[in-house]
Amino acid sequence: MTVMTRGKNTVETLQLRVKETENLTEQIRKIVLEHVDGLPLPAAKPGAHVRVHIGGAADDTRAYSLLMLNGNNDDQTHLQYEIAVKREDTGSGGSRYMHVLKVGDIVACDPPRNDFMLDPADQAAPVLLAGGIGITPIFAMAGSLWRDGRPFHLHYAGRDKSQMALLKELHTIAGDGLWIHLDQQDSQLDIKAIVQSMNADQHLYVCGPTGLLDAALAIAKEEGLPAARVHFELFSNSAAKADAGSFQVRLAQSGKIYVVPPGKSILEVLQEQGEDPLCDCCRGECGVCQVGVLEGEPDHRDYVLSDAEKAAGKLMQICVSRSKSEVLVLDL
């Protein structure tokens, strides 16, 4: 591993070489990565992701879920990582960078992290629900269940089949347990019907864009599905990016004051100013960036806090949540 500096800390990174690339659809590209020295790569379980350093920069990273194709054993080291990247022409540039990588190019990435894994307590047939490029971690889960001989149900939603990656492989591993849902046909996704069909022991795993995730979580709650049996990961740009309006953040421990402008999150501003708060997913899911709020009213955009915790206003996830007041005082 190589040591890179990020903020005030050093982070060990993997130096990987692009071994293969393949266009899975017009917009989705599979990239196979191997260690530059041919060494085994750290183990990862289904649902894990790696953070790729865009252009080699320590502070500009994107998270990509591992596909773990080719029958890799989930508990052992890997000889290669496989990811799938959807090109977002209106995004911030990360996907475009990934789509121009060539065989032989070197990229740096952080070791795998997993905030979206199969629950060891889940012994019933899991219900897997994916939308769009959210299929990537769901595919890894399905492959693991298939190798273990465990039954599962997989619902995959997309606009049309030409934009949906890995269909052939999914038909092989899921068989009759695969349902394809298309936007413009009678097979449209009915999340409520899926949740209502679940028995008392089944767990739900959801990955996709904001609309899908919000709907699935709302319906699961409405239908009384316990939160411990609902697992999710969001595939979307930060909600904070879409919001206008600036506000101030004061760090209680140092007294420093920073302005958070439209289009940037609190986390991004703090990182730009040399602060180094903890973070991982940057989508409001993992809870790593959670901080205490001493004054002010947070505008919660996360999927971590309960309704009661949000109402109390004493905690917030600074990667996505903003402020309803002019000033927030944070316990940092």
Summary of the structure (lengths in Angstrom):
residues: 332
radius of gyration: 20.2
end to end distance: 30.6
largest distance: 59.7
contacts: 1036
relative contact order: 0.11
helix: 23%
strand: 31%
